[in-house]
């Protein structure tokens, strides 16, 4: 192992590290991985399968490093001493840190008193614990932060739709990946996103800790804002990316119907962390200050919550900050100023007889908010007072919500009158979404009579706007 490390044979290092992981031998696995990931492998030229393999190894590395970084008392862990080259001197009751080690380098860089880098350092137990936690957590944060930045920009995660939909695109000039999607590709695509969520979850509590400490002179409020804002940005980014994977913009890319939770332990863990993030995001998501991503995040988070955590979502989504605080004017619907965001949550929960109607009314309201005056002339005057209001939303997230409501409307209307699903033709992904939590009693109670006509005008306006570029879509 040490010969391979000395010769910098990186491919052999990665293979050796993986073999140590399989043998549950964490110390040598961490040493091999730490040298291998000194230079984060470039993700630019990797296809999605190669990227999954790389992220699987990186997650194994970060998982072990995280365990070491959060050891409660490193002074009582001999395996950690050996890993970092530290020695306990019983006579002096101090730890001896040889030069050239990670802890020695960190202490030299952090101190303005010590000047000779060739002299071993001696620490008391308290000093050793402080230097240990600072050095390892800094290492963890640095590796994950650099990898996270590369992963966000990886072409393999950004699929070009032109060759899939129209069959034409210049792959040489296009920055997005050109693929031939199938079920195997979809599983790789899903796995990469869930692995990255697991990777980033290892550091979200200490993200930008150094910047936070350096800004203490500005006061606690600024520190809290800096830390929480950075954390929110990345978690929201990956949650929306996961929502896109499960609800892609074109049917050929796959759907939630292709998800196999039994395929991998890491996939199940990734979904668990993703739901934990959704819960945290929903608690802190608010309208203020002007949040251009608010509606996109609210729809995406609610969709994931009620799809994969329906029982608990019915509690925490309605306790979220945006559901409890005063609703801004632009989200108040109709002359009686109904809270349209609460109506969205009611429609996602799908437990009340008015759930479908709430979803339909939100589609009408949100669509007509974007429509230009030329389209609104044919629409009821009740909506004209909001025609100047512009609300940004990701079109794929919004259309996914529309699909859910339309699918439920078709199925509930037929089941209410015929007590069967005969003569209903829908995409398979719609069926999977609808039947996962289908309740025949609730379906029979849904007020779906004549509701189709409520959708004709707003959906017509939306389609005209999309085809003729009337909308400014976030």
KARAJO-V890440 format. One record per residue. N is the residue number from 1. RES is the residue in one small letter. SS is DSSP state (hx for helix, st for strand, lp for the rest). OMEGA is omega in degrees with one decimal (999 if undefined). Layout:
<<N,RES,SS,OMEGA> <N,RES,SS,OMEGA>>
This chain:
<<1,x,lp,-177.2> <2,x,hx,176.3> <3,x,hx,178.5> <4,x,hx,177.9> <5,x,hx,-178.2> <6,x,hx,-178.2> <7,x,hx,-179.9> <8,x,lp,176.4> <9,x,lp,-167.2> <10,x,hx,-179.8> <11,x,hx,177.3> <12,x,hx,178.6> <13,x,hx,-178.7> <14,x,hx,178.6> <15,x,hx,-179.9> <16,x,hx,179.0> <17,x,hx,179.9> <18,x,hx,177.5> <19,x,hx,176.5> <20,x,hx,177.7> <21,x,hx,179.2> <22,x,hx,179.3> <23,x,lp,-179.8> <24,x,lp,179.0> <25,x,lp,-165.9> <26,x,hx,-176.3> <27,x,hx,177.8> <28,x,hx,176.7> <29,x,hx,-179.9> <30,x,hx,178.7> <31,x,hx,-179.8> <32,x,hx,-179.6> <33,x,hx,-176.6> <34,x,hx,176.2> <35,x,hx,-178.2> <36,x,hx,-176.8> <37,x,lp,172.3> <38,x,lp,170.3> <39,x,lp,-178.5> <40,x,lp,-179.9> <41,x,lp,179.9> <42,x,lp,-179.9> <43,x,lp,-173.1> <44,x,lp,-174.5> <45,x,lp,-178.0> <46,x,lp,169.0> <47,x,lp,-171.0> <48,x,hx,179.8> <49,x,hx,178.2> <50,x,hx,179.3> <51,x,hx,177.6> <52,x,hx,178.2> <53,x,hx,179.5> <54,x,hx,-178.7> <55,x,hx,176.1> <56,x,hx,177.4> <57,x,hx,-179.1> <58,x,hx,177.0> <59,x,hx,177.1> <60,x,hx,178.5> <61,x,hx,-176.9> <62,x,hx,179.1> <63,x,hx,179.1> <64,x,hx,179.6> <65,x,hx,177.9> <66,x,hx,177.6> <67,x,hx,179.2> <68,x,hx,-176.2> <69,x,hx,-176.3> <70,x,lp,169.2> <71,x,lp,-173.7> <72,x,lp,-178.8> <73,x,lp,-178.8> <74,x,hx,179.9> <75,x,hx,-178.4> <76,x,hx,-177.6> <77,x,lp,-179.3> <78,x,hx,-179.7> <79,x,hx,177.3> <80,x,hx,175.9> <81,x,hx,-177.2> <82,x,hx,-178.8> <83,x,hx,-175.2> <84,x,hx,176.3> <85,x,lp,-179.7> <86,x,st,179.7> <87,x,st,-179.9> <88,x,st,178.1> <89,x,st,-175.1> <90,x,lp,-178.6> <91,x,lp,-179.5> <92,x,lp,-176.1> <93,x,lp,178.6> <94,x,st,176.0> <95,x,st,176.9> <96,x,st,-178.0> <97,x,st,-178.1> <98,x,lp,176.3> <99,x,lp,179.8> <100,x,lp,179.0> <101,x,lp,-179.2> <102,x,hx,-178.0> <103,x,hx,178.7> <104,x,hx,179.7> <105,x,hx,-179.6> <106,x,hx,-179.6> <107,x,hx,178.4> <108,x,hx,-177.9> <109,x,hx,-176.5> <110,x,hx,-174.8> <111,x,lp,174.7> <112,x,lp,-177.9> <113,x,lp,-177.9> <114,x,lp,-176.3> <115,x,lp,-176.9> <116,x,lp,-176.3> <117,x,lp,-178.7> <118,x,lp,-177.3> <119,x,lp,174.9> <120,x,lp,-179.6> <121,x,st,177.8> <122,x,st,-177.8> <123,x,st,167.1> <124,x,lp,-179.3> <125,x,hx,179.3> <126,x,hx,179.1> <127,x,hx,-179.8> <128,x,hx,-179.6> <129,x,hx,-179.3> <130,x,hx,179.3> <131,x,hx,179.8> <132,x,hx,-177.7> <133,x,hx,179.9> <134,x,hx,-176.8> <135,x,hx,-175.6> <136,x,hx,179.6> <137,x,hx,174.9> <138,x,hx,177.1> <139,x,hx,179.9> <140,x,hx,-178.7> <141,x,hx,-179.1> <142,x,hx,-177.5> <143,x,hx,-177.4> <144,x,hx,-179.3> <145,x,hx,179.9> <146,x,hx,179.4> <147,x,hx,-179.6> <148,x,hx,178.1> <149,x,hx,178.6> <150,x,hx,-176.5> <151,x,hx,179.8> <152,x,hx,-176.3> <153,x,lp,-176.0> <154,x,lp,179.9> <155,x,hx,-177.1> <156,x,hx,180.0> <157,x,hx,-179.2> <158,x,lp,-172.6> <159,x,st,174.8> <160,x,lp,-177.0> <161,x,lp,-174.8> <162,x,hx,179.9> <163,x,hx,179.4> <164,x,hx,-175.7> <165,x,hx,-173.3> <166,x,lp,179.2> <167,x,lp,179.7> <168,x,lp,172.6> <169,x,lp,178.2> <170,x,lp,-175.6> <171,x,lp,-179.2> <172,x,lp,-177.3> <173,x,lp,-175.2> <174,x,lp,179.4> <175,x,lp,-178.6> <176,x,lp,-178.2> <177,x,st,176.9> <178,x,lp,-172.2> <179,x,lp,170.6> <180,x,lp,-170.2> <181,x,lp,170.8> <182,x,lp,-175.7> <183,x,hx,178.7> <184,x,hx,177.6> <185,x,hx,-179.5> <186,x,hx,179.4> <187,x,hx,176.0> <188,x,hx,-178.2> <189,x,hx,178.4> <190,x,hx,-177.3> <191,x,hx,-179.6> <192,x,hx,-179.3> <193,x,hx,-179.7> <194,x,hx,175.9> <195,x,hx,-179.6> <196,x,hx,175.1> <197,x,hx,176.9> <198,x,hx,179.9> <199,x,hx,-177.4> <200,x,hx,179.6> <201,x,hx,-178.2> <202,x,lp,-175.7> <203,x,lp,-170.9> <204,x,lp,179.6> <205,x,lp,-178.9> <206,x,lp,-178.7> <207,x,lp,179.5> <208,x,lp,176.4> <209,x,hx,-179.3> <210,x,hx,178.8> <211,x,hx,-180.0> <212,x,hx,-179.3> <213,x,hx,-177.8> <214,x,hx,-177.3> <215,x,lp,-175.8> <216,x,hx,-179.2> <217,x,hx,-179.7> <218,x,hx,176.5> <219,x,lp,-174.2> <220,x,hx,-175.8> <221,x,hx,179.2> <222,x,hx,178.6> <223,x,hx,-179.4> <224,x,hx,-180.0> <225,x,hx,-178.2> <226,x,hx,-177.1> <227,x,hx,-175.7> <228,x,hx,-178.9> <229,x,hx,179.0> <230,x,hx,179.5> <231,x,hx,-178.7> <232,x,hx,-176.4> <233,x,hx,-176.2> <234,x,hx,179.3> <235,x,hx,178.4> <236,x,hx,179.0> <237,x,hx,-175.6> <238,x,hx,175.7> <239,x,hx,178.4> <240,x,hx,175.5> <241,x,hx,177.8> <242,x,hx,177.4> <243,x,hx,177.9> <244,x,hx,178.2> <245,x,hx,-178.1> <246,x,hx,178.8> <247,x,lp,-173.3> <248,x,lp,-176.5> <249,x,lp,177.6> <250,x,lp,-173.2> <251,x,hx,-176.9> <252,x,hx,179.1> <253,x,hx,-178.9> <254,x,lp,179.9> <255,x,lp,177.5> <256,x,hx,177.4> <257,x,hx,-179.2> <258,x,hx,-177.0> <259,x,lp,177.2> <260,x,lp,-177.0> <261,x,lp,179.8> <262,x,lp,-175.2> <263,x,lp,-174.8> <264,x,lp,175.2> <265,x,hx,-178.1> <266,x,hx,176.7> <267,x,hx,178.6> <268,x,hx,177.6> <269,x,hx,-180.0> <270,x,hx,177.3> <271,x,hx,178.1> <272,x,hx,178.1> <273,x,hx,179.3> <274,x,hx,178.0> <275,x,hx,175.7> <276,x,hx,176.6> <277,x,hx,179.9> <278,x,hx,179.1> <279,x,hx,-179.9> <280,x,hx,179.1> <281,x,hx,-177.5> <282,x,hx,-179.9> <283,x,hx,-172.8> <284,x,hx,-178.2> <285,x,lp,-179.3> <286,x,lp,-179.6> <287,x,lp,-169.4> <288,x,lp,-12.5> <289,x,lp,-174.8> <290,x,lp,-175.1> <291,x,lp,-175.7> <292,x,lp,178.8> <293,x,lp,-170.8> <294,x,hx,-173.9> <295,x,hx,177.6> <296,x,hx,-178.5> <297,x,hx,-179.4> <298,x,hx,179.0> <299,x,hx,-179.0> <300,x,hx,-179.8> <301,x,hx,179.6> <302,x,hx,179.8> <303,x,hx,179.1> <304,x,hx,-178.0> <305,x,hx,-176.1> <306,x,hx,176.2> <307,x,hx,-172.9> <308,x,hx,-178.6> <309,x,lp,-168.6> <310,x,hx,-175.2> <311,x,hx,-178.8> <312,x,hx,-178.3> <313,x,hx,179.4> <314,x,hx,178.1> <315,x,hx,-169.6> <316,x,hx,178.4> <317,x,hx,179.1> <318,x,hx,174.4> <319,x,hx,-178.7> <320,x,lp,-175.6> <321,x,hx,-177.8> <322,x,hx,178.1> <323,x,hx,-176.3> <324,x,hx,-174.3> <325,x,lp,-178.4> <326,x,lp,-175.9> <327,x,lp,177.6> <328,x,lp,-175.9> <329,x,hx,-174.6> <330,x,hx,179.0> <331,x,hx,176.4> <332,x,st,-172.8> <333,x,st,170.4> <334,x,lp,-177.5> <335,x,lp,178.7> <336,x,lp,171.5> <337,x,lp,176.5> <338,x,st,179.1> <339,x,st,-175.6> <340,x,hx,179.9> <341,x,hx,175.2> <342,x,hx,177.3> <343,x,hx,176.2> <344,x,hx,179.8> <345,x,hx,177.0> <346,x,hx,-179.5> <347,x,hx,177.2> <348,x,hx,-178.8> <349,x,hx,172.7> <350,x,lp,178.9> <351,x,lp,-177.4> <352,x,lp,177.0> <353,x,lp,-178.6> <354,x,lp,-175.0> <355,x,hx,179.8> <356,x,hx,-178.7> <357,x,hx,178.7> <358,x,hx,178.2> <359,x,hx,179.5> <360,x,hx,-179.7> <361,x,hx,177.9> <362,x,hx,178.4> <363,x,hx,177.6> <364,x,hx,-175.1> <365,x,hx,-176.5> <366,x,hx,-179.7> <367,x,hx,-177.8> <368,x,hx,173.8> <369,x,hx,-175.9> <370,x,hx,-171.0> <371,x,lp,176.5> <372,x,lp,-177.8> <373,x,hx,-178.0> <374,x,hx,178.1> <375,x,hx,-176.3> <376,x,hx,-178.2> <377,x,lp,-178.6> <378,x,lp,-174.6> <379,x,lp,-178.9> <380,x,lp,-175.8> <381,x,hx,-179.2> <382,x,hx,-176.8> <383,x,hx,-171.3> <384,x,hx,-177.6> <385,x,hx,-179.4> <386,x,hx,-172.7> <387,x,lp,179.0> <388,x,lp,-178.3> <389,x,lp,178.8> <390,x,lp,177.9> <391,x,lp,-178.0> <392,x,lp,175.4> <393,x,lp,174.9> <394,x,lp,-172.3> <395,x,hx,179.2> <396,x,hx,178.1> <397,x,hx,-178.9> <398,x,hx,179.5> <399,x,hx,176.2> <400,x,hx,176.2> <401,x,hx,178.7> <402,x,hx,178.6> <403,x,hx,-179.7> <404,x,hx,-178.7> <405,x,hx,179.7> <406,x,hx,178.8> <407,x,hx,178.5> <408,x,hx,-179.4> <409,x,hx,-179.6> <410,x,hx,-176.5> <411,x,hx,-177.9> <412,x,hx,179.5> <413,x,hx,179.3> <414,x,hx,-177.0> <415,x,hx,-179.1> <416,x,hx,-175.8> <417,x,hx,-174.1> <418,x,hx,-178.3> <419,x,lp,178.7> <420,x,lp,178.8> <421,x,lp,-177.1> <422,x,lp,177.1> <423,x,lp,172.9> <424,x,lp,177.5> <425,x,lp,-179.7> <426,x,lp,173.8> <427,x,lp,-176.6> <428,x,hx,180.0> <429,x,hx,176.8> <430,x,hx,-179.7> <431,x,hx,-179.9> <432,x,hx,-179.9> <433,x,hx,-176.1> <434,x,hx,-172.1> <435,x,hx,-179.2> <436,x,lp,-179.9> <437,x,lp,-177.3> <438,x,lp,177.6> <439,x,lp,-174.8> <440,x,hx,-179.8> <441,x,hx,179.0> <442,x,hx,179.1> <443,x,hx,-179.9> <444,x,hx,-177.8> <445,x,hx,-177.4> <446,x,lp,-179.8> <447,x,lp,-174.9> <448,x,lp,-176.6> <449,x,lp,176.0> <450,x,lp,-176.6> <451,x,lp,179.8> <452,x,hx,-175.5> <453,x,hx,178.3> <454,x,hx,-176.8> <455,x,hx,-173.5> <456,x,hx,-177.3> <457,x,hx,-179.2> <458,x,hx,179.7> <459,x,hx,174.9> <460,x,hx,177.8> <461,x,hx,179.8> <462,x,hx,-179.1> <463,x,hx,177.0> <464,x,hx,179.2> <465,x,hx,179.6> <466,x,hx,-177.2> <467,x,hx,-176.6> <468,x,lp,172.5> <469,x,lp,176.4> <470,x,lp,-170.9> <471,x,lp,168.8> <472,x,lp,-169.6> <473,x,lp,-178.9> <474,x,lp,999>>
